[in-house]
Amino acid sequence: MSEREVSEAPDVPRIQIPDVQLNTATGRRQSEQGEVVLHPLELFQSCTMSDPLTISRSQSHGGESSASDSELHPLEVVFDPENDHRRKSSLVSSEATKLTHQHKSTACFVHALLENQGKGRNKGASLDSDLSKAIDGKISGNNDHDGSTHSRLLTKRQLADMAWGVRELSKRLGSLRLNLHVKTVFLLTKAHDETLIQYTREVARWLLSKDRKTDYIVYVEKTLEHNKKFDALSLVAEDPSYKERLRYWTNELCAKRPQLFDFAVTLGGDGTVLYASWLFQRRVPPVLSFALGSLGFLTKFDYETFPETLSSAFHDGVTVSLRLRFEGTVMRSQRDVNSHAHKDLVEELVGEEQEDARTHRPAKSYMILNDVVVDRGPNPTMSSIELFGDDQHFTTVQADGICVATPTGSTAYNLAAGGSLCYPDNPVILVSAICPHTLSFRPIILPDTMVLRVGVPYDARTSSWASFDGRERVELQPGDYVTISASRYPFATVMPQGRENEDWVAGIRRTLQWNSRERQKSFKEWSKE
C-alpha cells in the first residue's frame, strides 16, 4: 500500500493523495502498486446531479461524530419524476430526454466522499476510512459529462438541489486543505502585455528549474512560442529537459482536454481570471491568481512572493472556494417563411402550450462567471426586451439593455448599471436594466433556482445583442431569447487560508472606496469656566 493519510493542521483537516503516474490513455493516475486514483481535477467537478444524492447537514470535525448526530436525519435529494417539466418551446426532440433515476457512481472524488459521509455509515466512522474507501477504488466514476442534461431543462426542484449541492460542497471544501500532487501547470496571462510576459517567463523558469522536487510540465500560450520577450529558445537552452517540459496550449486544447491540467496559475487582473473561466467551459482546474491588474476582486495573491505561494500550494495544500457559474443558452426562433406579424413571444413562452410545439431550438451554450448582457449593440435606438422567470412573464424592458449577473459579477457591469453589491456566496441572480427609459425600474434580486429568459419580441424595431462575460457577441433577432440558469460546473479558485470573508469586504473598500467619507467630528462640550 502506498502512503495515504489525513494529517490534521490546527482545526483544518488535510487530504494527502499518493504519488501517482498519469495514464495518458484514460486521463487517470495510477500508483506503483497499480491502484487507480482519481485525477486531481476531478476533485472540483460537479457530479451528475440527476443522481440521488445524500448529504448530511451536520459536519463532523476531525472525523468524529458529534453527540447529536444520531438525532439528525440526512437530507436525501431524490428527484421526483412527477415534478413540473420545462416547456417544449425551449426544447428540441434530441434534447427532450428524461432524466435517469438509476444511481451511478460519481466522477467527483469530493462529491463521493460527501455522499459516503451522509449514507448512514456506522457511528464513529472516521474521515480516514472514507478517504481510504474512495481512493482504493470502491467509489468509481464516469468522466463523461458531455452527455449531461443542460441546467435549463431541469425542474425547479432539481435546479434547487443542484445549486444547493454546489454551495454545500464549497462550504465543506472551505474547511479542508487539499494536498494535490501537481504535475502539469497551466499558465495564463495577457499575451499583449510586455511586463506580464516577462513575469510569465519568470514563473515558467521557476517551475522548470531542477531545484524543484517535481519535474513540472508547464503549459504557456501558443502565441508566446516565438515571442521575443518570452524568448523560449534561450529558456530551453538552459537545460535539455526544459524543451520536453515546456509546452504550449491553445483554445482548442483547453476545450477538448481540460483534464490534462492539474493546476492553473493566472498572472493579471480579474479579466484574466474571466478568460480562464471562458477557456474551461466545463471542467476547471483549481485556479490560483496573482494580482497584477487594476482592481483585483478575484486575484488573491501577491506576485512578489510567488515562489513561496506556489511552494506552499504544491507541498502544504490549498483551500478551494467554488464560485457558482451560470449557464447561458441562445435559443433561436423556428422562423416561418411568413411574417412575424401574428407571432407573440410571450404567448409562445408562457401561454397555453400546444402539443409537440417546437417554437425554438438551442444554438449554443456558455458558462458564465460574471454576467450575461443583452443590449442594443450598434443600433441607434433603445432595445425592447421581454423578461421571463420560469413560466411567468415579468415585464417588458425599454432600455439600452439588461444585465443578469452572478454574485461574483455584482462588482462588474451590474455595479455600473446601478445594481447591488452582493457577497459571492449568496444564492441569487441579480437583474439590472441599463439606462431604462422609465423612472420606476429598480434592480431586482432573484433566487438562483429560477430559469430566466431574456428575449427580443417579434414586433421589436431592431435586433439586440447578447454577450457572455464580455465575450462572444451574438445577435438576437426578433423572436430569439437567452436562457440563464445555475450551472453544474462551478469555478474553483484557490483562497488564502482563513481570509475569504475579510478579502471581499477589504476588496470593495480598497478598490471602490466603499462608504468612504470624512468622519463626522464630535462636539466639544462647552465649559462654564
C-alpha positions in Angstrom: 0.0 0.0 0.0 1.3 3.5 -0.8 1.0 6.2 1.7 -2.4 7.7 2.3 -3.1 9.7 5.3 -5.2 12.5 6.7 -2.9 14.7 8.8 -4.5 17.4 10.9 -3.4 21.1 11.0 -5.0 23.2 13.7 -8.7 23.0 13.0 -8.0 22.1 9.4 -8.3 18.5 8.1 -5.8 17.8 5.3 -6.1 15.4 2.5 -3.0 13.8 1.1 -3.1 11.8 -2.1 -0.3 9.4 -3.0 2.3 9.9 -5.7 0.9 8.5 -8.9 1.6 8.4 -12.6 -0.6 9.7 -15.4 -2.3 7.2 -17.7 -2.4 9.3 -20.9 -5.0 7.0 -22.4 -7.6 7.4 -19.7 -6.6 10.7 -18.1 -6.4 8.9 -14.7 -3.4 8.4 -12.4 -2.0 5.1 -11.3 0.2 4.3 -8.4 3.2 2.0 -8.4 1.0 -0.7 -6.8 -1.4 -0.5 -9.7 -4.2 1.2 -7.7 -6.3 3.8 -9.6 -6.5 7.2 -8.1 -8.8 10.0 -9.4 -7.2 12.9 -11.3 -6.8 16.0 -9.1 -9.1 17.9 -11.4 -11.9 15.6 -10.6 -12.0 17.0 -7.1 -13.7 20.0 -8.4 -16.2 18.6 -11.0 -19.8 18.8 -10.2 -21.3 15.3 -10.1 -24.3 14.3 -12.1 -27.0 16.0 -10.1 -29.7 13.9 -11.6 -28.4 11.0 -9.5 -29.8 10.5 -6.0 -27.5 12.3 -3.6 -27.4 12.0 0.2 -25.6 14.7 2.2 -25.7 15.2 6.0 -26.5 18.7 7.1 -24.1 18.3 10.0 -20.4 18.3 9.5 -18.2 16.2 11.7 -14.9 17.6 13.0 -11.8 15.6 12.6 -13.8 12.6 11.6 -15.6 12.3 14.9 -19.4 12.4 15.0 -21.0 14.8 17.5 -23.4 13.5 20.2 -26.3 14.9 18.3 -25.6 13.1 15.0 -27.9 10.3 15.8 -30.8 12.8 16.3 -30.3 14.3 12.8 -31.6 12.9 9.7 -29.6 13.1 6.4 -31.1 15.2 3.6 -31.8 12.8 0.7 -32.1 14.6 -2.6 -34.3 12.4 -4.8 -35.8 13.9 -8.0 -39.5 13.3 -8.3 -40.5 12.3 -11.9 -43.8 13.9 -11.3 -42.3 17.4 -11.0 -43.3 20.1 -13.5 -41.3 19.8 -16.7 -39.8 22.6 -18.7 -41.9 23.8 -21.6 -41.5 22.2 -25.0 -40.9 25.6 -26.6 -37.4 25.5 -25.1 -36.6 22.0 -26.3 -35.9 20.0 -29.4 -36.5 16.4 -29.9 -32.9 15.3 -29.4 -32.8 17.0 -26.0 -36.2 16.1 -24.7 -34.8 13.1 -22.9 -36.0 12.1 -19.4 -33.5 12.2 -16.6 -32.4 8.8 -15.4 -33.1 7.8 -11.8 -30.7 4.9 -11.7 -27.9 5.7 -9.3 -24.4 5.9 -10.8 -21.1 6.4 -9.1 -20.0 10.0 -9.3 -16.9 11.1 -11.2 -16.1 13.7 -8.5 -13.9 12.5 -5.6 -15.1 15.1 -3.1 -18.8 14.5 -4.0 -18.3 10.8 -3.5 -16.7 11.5 -0.1 -19.6 13.7 1.0 -22.1 11.2 -0.3 -20.5 8.4 1.8 -20.5 10.6 4.9 -24.2 11.0 4.7 -25.3 7.5 3.8 -25.9 6.2 7.3 -22.5 4.9 7.8 -21.6 3.3 11.2 -21.5 5.7 14.1 -17.9 6.8 14.8 -16.6 6.1 11.4 -13.7 8.4 10.7 -12.8 10.6 7.7 -9.7 8.4 7.2 -11.9 5.3 6.4 -14.0 7.3 3.9 -10.9 8.5 2.1 -9.4 5.0 2.1 -12.5 3.6 0.5 -12.7 6.3 -2.1 -9.0 6.1 -3.1 -9.0 2.3 -3.1 -11.4 2.4 -6.0 -14.6 1.4 -4.1 -16.1 4.6 -5.4 -15.6 4.6 -9.1 -16.6 7.3 -11.6 -17.6 8.1 -15.1 -15.9 11.1 -16.6 -18.3 11.6 -19.4 -20.2 14.8 -18.5 -20.8 15.8 -22.1 -24.0 13.9 -22.4 -25.4 15.5 -19.3 -28.7 17.4 -19.3 -28.4 21.2 -19.5 -29.5 23.0 -16.3 -32.2 24.9 -18.2 -34.0 21.6 -18.7 -34.1 20.7 -15.0 -37.3 21.1 -13.0 -37.3 23.8 -10.4 -36.7 21.3 -7.6 -33.8 19.7 -9.5 -32.3 23.0 -10.1 -32.6 24.0 -6.4 -31.0 20.7 -5.4 -28.1 21.2 -7.8 -27.4 24.7 -6.7 -27.6 23.7 -3.0 -25.2 20.9 -3.7 -22.6 23.2 -5.2 -22.9 25.6 -2.2 -22.7 22.8 0.3 -19.7 21.3 -1.4 -18.0 24.7 -1.4 -18.7 25.1 2.3 -17.1 21.7 3.0 -14.1 22.5 0.9 -13.6 25.7 2.7 -12.7 23.7 5.9 -10.3 21.4 4.1 -6.8 21.8 2.9 -6.4 19.7 -0.2 -2.9 18.4 -0.9 -2.8 17.8 -4.6 0.0 16.1 -6.4 0.5 18.5 -9.2 2.5 17.5 -12.3 1.1 19.7 -15.1 0.7 23.5 -14.6 -1.3 25.8 -16.8 0.0 29.4 -17.1 -2.3 32.2 -18.3 -1.5 35.9 -18.8 -2.2 38.8 -21.1 -0.2 37.9 -24.2 0.0 41.5 -25.4 1.4 43.0 -22.2 5.2 43.0 -22.2 5.5 43.3 -18.4 3.3 40.3 -17.8 5.0 38.3 -20.5 8.3 38.8 -18.5 6.6 37.7 -15.3 5.2 34.6 -17.1 8.7 33.7 -18.1 10.0 34.1 -14.6 7.2 31.8 -13.2 7.8 29.2 -16.0 11.6 29.2 -15.4 11.0 28.7 -11.7 8.7 25.8 -12.3 11.0 24.2 -14.8 14.1 24.6 -12.5 15.9 21.5 -11.3 15.7 22.9 -7.8 12.0 21.8 -7.7 11.3 18.4 -6.2 8.9 17.6 -9.1 9.7 17.9 -12.8 6.7 20.0 -13.6 5.3 20.2 -17.1 4.5 23.8 -17.9 2.0 25.0 -20.5 2.0 28.6 -21.8 0.0 30.2 -24.5 0.9 29.2 -28.1 1.5 32.9 -29.1 4.5 33.0 -26.7 6.4 30.3 -28.5 8.0 32.9 -30.9 7.6 35.9 -28.7 10.9 37.8 -28.3 10.1 39.0 -24.8 9.3 35.5 -23.6 12.4 34.1 -25.5 11.6 30.4 -25.3 14.7 29.4 -27.2 17.1 30.8 -24.6 14.9 29.4 -21.8 15.0 25.8 -23.2 18.8 26.2 -23.8 19.4 26.4 -20.1 18.7 22.7 -19.6 17.9 19.9 -22.1 14.9 18.7 -20.1 13.2 22.1 -20.5 12.5 21.5 -24.1 10.3 18.5 -23.4 8.6 20.0 -20.3 7.8 23.5 -21.8 4.7 23.1 -23.9 2.0 25.3 -25.4 -1.7 25.4 -25.1 -4.4 26.6 -27.5 -8.1 27.3 -27.1 -8.9 24.0 -28.8 -6.7 22.0 -26.3 -8.4 23.6 -23.3 -11.8 22.8 -24.7 -11.0 19.2 -25.7 -8.6 18.1 -23.0 -9.2 20.2 -19.8 -8.3 17.1 -17.7 -4.7 17.5 -19.0 -4.0 20.3 -16.5 -3.7 19.7 -12.7 -3.4 23.3 -11.7 -3.8 26.7 -13.3 -2.0 30.0 -12.5 -3.1 33.3 -13.8 -1.0 36.5 -14.0 -3.1 39.6 -14.4 -6.3 41.1 -13.2 -9.9 40.0 -12.9 -10.2 39.9 -16.7 -7.5 37.2 -16.9 -9.5 35.1 -14.4 -12.6 35.5 -16.5 -10.6 34.4 -19.5 -9.7 31.2 -17.6 -13.4 30.6 -17.0 -14.0 31.2 -20.7 -11.3 28.7 -21.7 -12.6 26.0 -19.4 -16.3 26.0 -20.1 -17.0 22.9 -18.1 -14.2 21.2 -16.1 -12.0 23.8 -14.4 -8.6 23.0 -12.7 -8.1 24.9 -9.4 -7.1 28.4 -10.3 -4.5 30.4 -8.3 -4.5 34.1 -9.3 -1.7 36.6 -8.8 -2.8 40.2 -8.6 -1.2 42.2 -11.5 -4.3 44.1 -12.7 -6.2 47.2 -11.7 -8.9 46.1 -9.2 -8.4 42.5 -8.0 -11.7 41.1 -6.7 -10.7 37.7 -8.0 -6.9 37.9 -7.6 -5.9 36.9 -4.1 -2.2 36.6 -4.1 0.8 38.9 -4.4 3.2 38.3 -7.2 6.2 39.4 -5.3 6.0 36.2 -3.2 5.1 33.8 -5.9 7.9 31.2 -5.1 6.7 30.9 -1.5 3.0 30.9 -2.6 3.4 28.1 -5.2 5.7 26.1 -2.9 3.1 26.2 -0.2 0.3 25.4 -2.5 2.1 22.3 -4.0 3.5 20.9 -0.8 1.3 22.1 2.1 -2.0 22.1 0.2 -4.7 24.6 -0.8 -8.1 25.8 0.3 -10.6 26.0 -2.5 -13.7 28.1 -3.0 -16.3 27.2 -5.6 -17.8 30.1 -7.4 -21.2 29.3 -8.9 -21.4 30.0 -12.6 -24.4 30.5 -14.8 -25.3 28.6 -18.0 -26.5 30.8 -20.8 -28.1 29.3 -23.9 -29.0 31.2 -27.1 -32.4 30.0 -28.3 -33.3 30.6 -31.9 -36.9 31.0 -33.1 -38.1 28.4 -35.5 -38.9 31.0 -38.1 -41.6 30.6 -40.6 -41.4 31.9 -44.2 -44.4 34.1 -43.4 -44.2 37.4 -41.5 -43.8 37.6 -37.7 -47.0 39.7 -37.6 -49.1 37.0 -35.9 -46.4 35.7 -33.6 -46.2 36.7 -29.9 -43.1 35.7 -27.8 -45.0 36.0 -24.5 -47.6 33.6 -25.8 -45.0 31.2 -27.1 -43.1 31.0 -23.8 -45.8 31.3 -21.1 -49.1 30.9 -22.9 -51.1 27.7 -23.3 -48.7 25.0 -24.6 -49.6 23.2 -27.8 -48.9 19.5 -28.1 -45.5 18.9 -29.8 -45.0 22.6 -30.2 -41.3 23.3 -31.0 -41.1 27.1 -31.3 -37.3 27.4 -30.5 -34.1 25.5 -30.9 -30.9 25.8 -28.9 -27.9 27.3 -30.8 -25.0 27.4 -28.3 -24.4 27.4 -24.5 -21.9 29.3 -22.5 -20.7 29.0 -18.9 -20.6 32.5 -17.3 -18.7 33.6 -14.2 -19.7 37.3 -14.3 -22.7 38.3 -16.3 -24.9 38.0 -19.4 -25.7 41.3 -21.0 -28.4 41.8 -23.7 -28.2 45.3 -25.2 -28.9 47.4 -28.3 -25.4 46.8 -29.8 -24.7 49.1 -32.7 -28.4 50.1 -33.2 -29.1 53.8 -32.5 -32.4 53.1 -30.8 -33.1 51.5 -27.5 -33.9 47.8 -27.1 -37.2 46.3 -26.4 -36.6 43.2 -24.2 -39.1 40.7 -22.7 -38.0 39.3 -19.2 -39.4 35.9 -18.0 -38.8 33.9 -14.8 -39.7 30.2 -15.0 -43.2 30.2 -16.6 -44.0 33.8 -15.7 -43.7 36.9 -17.8 -42.1 39.6 -15.5 -42.0 42.7 -17.6 -41.1 44.4 -20.9 -37.9 46.5 -20.6 -37.4 49.5 -22.7 -33.8 50.4 -22.2 -30.3 50.3 -23.7 -30.1 46.7 -22.3 -30.4 44.4 -19.4 -27.6 42.9 -17.2 -28.1 39.5 -15.5 -25.2 38.9 -13.1 -23.9 36.2 -10.8 -23.0 37.2 -7.2 -19.3 37.2 -8.3 -20.2 39.6 -11.1 -22.0 42.1 -8.8 -18.9 44.3 -8.8 -18.7 44.5 -12.6 -21.3 45.7 -15.2 -24.0 45.1 -12.6 -22.5 47.8 -10.4 -22.1 50.3 -13.2 -25.8 49.7 -14.1 -26.9 50.6 -10.6 -27.2 47.0 -9.2 -26.5 46.0 -5.6 -23.2 44.7 -4.3 -23.6 41.1 -3.3 -21.4 38.7 -1.3 -20.2 35.9 -3.6 -21.7 33.0 -1.6 -25.3 34.4 -1.9 -27.7 32.0 -3.8 -29.1 34.8 -6.1 -29.4 36.2 -9.6 -29.0 40.0 -10.0 -31.0 41.7 -12.7 -30.4 45.4 -13.6 -31.6 47.5 -16.5 -29.0 49.6 -18.4 -30.3 53.1 -18.8 -34.0 52.3 -18.6 -36.4 54.8 -20.2 -38.6 54.9 -17.1 -38.5 56.3 -13.6 -39.8 53.1 -11.9 -37.5 50.3 -12.9 -35.3 49.2 -10.0 -32.7 46.4 -9.9 -34.1 43.1 -8.6 -32.6 40.1 -6.8 -33.9 36.7 -7.7 -33.2 33.2 -6.4 -30.7 31.1 -8.4 -33.2 28.3 -8.5 -35.0 30.2 -11.3 -34.6 29.9 -15.0 -34.6 33.4 -16.5 -35.3 34.1 -20.2 -34.4 37.4 -21.8 -35.9 37.7 -25.3 -36.5 40.1 -28.2 -40.2 40.4 -29.1 -41.3 39.7 -32.6 -42.5 43.3 -33.0 -39.3 44.9 -31.9 -37.9 47.6 -34.2 -34.4 46.3 -34.1 -32.4 43.2 -33.1 -30.4 43.0 -29.8 -27.0 41.7 -29.0 -26.0 39.3 -26.2 -22.6 39.0 -24.7 -21.3 36.4 -22.2 -18.7 37.6 -19.7 -17.9 40.4 -22.2 -17.1 37.9 -25.0 -18.7 36.2 -27.9 -21.2 38.9 -29.1 -24.2 37.2 -30.6 -27.0 38.9 -32.4 -30.6 38.1 -31.3 -33.2 38.6 -34.0 -36.8 39.2 -33.1 -38.2 36.0 -31.6 -34.8 34.8 -30.2 -34.0 34.7 -26.5 -31.4 33.7 -24.0 -32.0 31.3 -21.1 -30.0 31.9 -17.9 -29.8 29.3 -15.1 -27.3 28.0 -12.5 -24.6 25.8 -14.0 -23.5 22.4 -12.9 -19.8 23.4 -13.4 -18.6 25.8 -10.7 -15.3 27.7 -10.9 -12.7 26.5 -8.4 -10.5 29.3 -7.0 -7.6 28.9 -4.6 -8.1 31.1 -1.5 -5.7 32.4 1.1 -6.2 30.3 4.2 -8.9 31.8 6.5 -9.2 35.1 4.8 -12.1 34.7 2.4 -14.6 36.9 4.3 -12.1 39.6 5.0 -10.8 39.7 1.4 -14.2 40.5 -0.1 -15.1 43.4 2.2 -11.5 44.7 2.1 -11.7 44.5 -1.7 -14.7 46.7 -2.1 -13.2 49.2 0.4 -9.8 49.2 -1.4 -10.9 49.3 -5.0 -14.3 51.0 -4.9 -13.8 53.2 -1.8 -17.0 51.8 -0.4 -18.6 54.1 2.1 -15.5 56.3 2.1 -16.0 59.8 3.6 -14.6 62.1 6.2 -15.6 61.0 9.7 -18.0 63.4 11.4 -16.4 65.4 14.1 -17.5 65.1 17.7 -18.9 68.0 19.7 -16.6 69.8 22.1 -18.6 70.3 25.2 -18.9 73.9 26.5 -17.2 74.6 29.7 -18.6 77.1 32.2 -15.1 78.0 33.4 
